[in-house]
Amino acid sequence: MTALVIGANGYLGSHVTRQLVAAGQDVRVMVRDGANTVGIDDLAITRFVGDIWNTAVLREAMTGCDVVYYCVVDTRGWLRDAAPLFRTNVDGTRNVLDVAVEPEIAAGLRKFVFTSSYVTVGRKRGRVATEADVIADPATLTPYVRSRVQAENLVMEYARERGLPAVAMCVSTTYGAGDWGRTPHGAIIAGAAFGKLPFVMSGIELEAVGIDDAAAALLLAADRGRVGERYLISEKMISNAEVVRIAAEAAGVPAPSRSVPLALSYAMAALAASRPR
């Protein structure tokens, strides 16, 4: 079995890569030039260097693959100009999909496992969400979430209309070892562990899943996932305050004693964003 992980240097991508190698698969990875690959440097893998716009490298990396794991996303939801989010998360995804459905590649491709997010699932407080729940009013979404919804919809469109054997994995907030690139939520955990977090934002709850379990879910989807379907990958709901408390306790340092309401933190962020540079 030959597998390609696009975005293998990322948090989830590196764990997917490690599990594939452990399973004895022939593993290829595609990473950007200069990317931090410390999470996969010790593995026996075939590397392709290029970004998701490099069609020639994409084509070379995908040719002869049984499964492609797509683990690329721009998570910078705080950007004042959201254009880069849509360029990577939507337009970049489309470029990869166009290569994946080329006849020579599609002939051998058994599964395209797309990493989506739990934010694409319609959720209501007090109600258990399922993969069948869609977001009722997309106009209310932040640009980041809108880019993730559009990307997932695009993948499902290619599955329906162009024969791409794709599944979408709606992965919730991941936690665990090996967060070398310091994800936004990983930065909060690190701040708490090093005693450098001045306060906790209250009113925030996260769907969370262990990184090893999330990676295992992607591998299972390659084997058992039904084409054209999406799968919600989550373990539990946990508050931001509880995450910080656990991290501080594990590190043996005091947890922040002050909390800031979510609404106030948003107001502070908006004020900071409005200041001239």
Summary of the structure (lengths in Angstrom):
residues: 277
radius of gyration: 19.2
end to end distance: 51.7
largest distance: 59.0
contacts: 866
relative contact order: 0.13
helix: 42%
strand: 20%
